Amino acid sequence: MQMRPTSPPRRVSPEKEVPKPDYKPVKMGLEGGGCPMGTVPIRRTTKDDLIRAKLYSEMHASKINPLTDDQPGKHFAVAQTIADIDYDGVGAILSVWNLPVQAPQYTSGRVKIKNGAESLEAGWTVNPGLYGGDNRTRMYIYTNAGQAHCFNTPCGFIQSSIDIPVDMVLEPVSRYGEKPYGITLSIYQDTINLNWYLKYDDNRTVIGWWPSRIFTNLGSTATGAEWGGEVFSPSNVPSPGMGSGHRIKLDTNYDAFCAQANIVVNNTIIKPPRDLEQFADNFNFNITNKGDVGGDPGYLILYGGVSGAIGN
């Protein structure tokens, strides 16, 4: 029964009035219609896969090779909420890119929901170390619940979609200067059973869910939401690019974006406030909150930057 949310969030206005962004959707779903009913796709895992997954989960959790005490090896360009209210969810249309990355580096674009030290992320990533040298762009989730932190499914996420695994390859991807490709992802909490659900597209296609029992802080609600990009590189190794890999041009054909960015408050999907806090920790990267620009993009956040950042 938990596979389907009991109280999906509602929009302020009817869904038919929600504008469609000027992007091309990434082809989602496994060939042949996916797995038989009653089964779900799970990536075949080897011992080496488990070792890599543990290593990269620790890196993402800021516990290895620190460049700073609190965010080792990572660079960010994000916009985040500052209002002291409870959040039931976060979502956006994310343009999807593929940049040159060498293990153990990674580059990602994502949405994030958080409460204290606990958080959930969903987005796209290029992470060859995690995937055994595979440099293709993949969807990913990251779970930070109590003492558990991991990419994709090992930390309590329950896959329910028969044809959209959380680590599936995303193809085709955006090309600089052309109409972009994107995916629509959201994370929201069911106000009845308090589980957190991962949803794809505006048809509320549920990919899976996180049981509320695995959380401490997020077991009740979230206190913040976030949109933007993240890269990782070891100490004194130049970082990969972020987003499209170029400096922002304020054009969605060139910049990585989070379009139709939204939050869920009181079980209602609304636009974020205009006064989001913007943060980029290195001059190579930037984030611009355009706010509600109307038309296709709706509430628009642009982010990205060039390779070469070095932390010390």
PyMOL commands that set and color helices and strands:
alter all, ss='L'
color gray80, all
select helices_A, chain A and resi 15-17+31-33+47-60+212-214
alter helices_A, ss='H'
color red, helices_A
select strands_A, chain A and resi 10-11+24-25+74-80+89-95+106-115+118-126+138-145+148-151+158-159+181-189+196-200+205-210+224-232+256-265+268-270+277-280+285-292+299-305
alter strands_A, ss='S'
color yellow, strands_A
deselect
rebuild
show_as cartoon
